Amino acid sequence: MRRLVVAAAFITLSRTDAGRSATESALGKVAKDGPPMARQIARLVGGLVGGKADGMAFLQELVP
């Protein structure tokens, strides 16, 4: 659940121009060098942000 909350925070942060670049930078670092589950979440969120998808709607589907 904590990982989903962090993912939602990154998606919310990415809605501004400055936040988007900071989000992409942070997620890129974690996607390369982070622990296995953190890498997966970083790739997922990076894809949602990069594809300009409605990430919050996607994450709502994952929460029971």
Secondary structure, DSSP 8 states (H G I E B T S, - for coil): -HHHHHHHHHHHHTTSHHHHHHHHHHHHHHHHHS-HHHHHHHHHHHHHHHTT--HHHHHHHH--
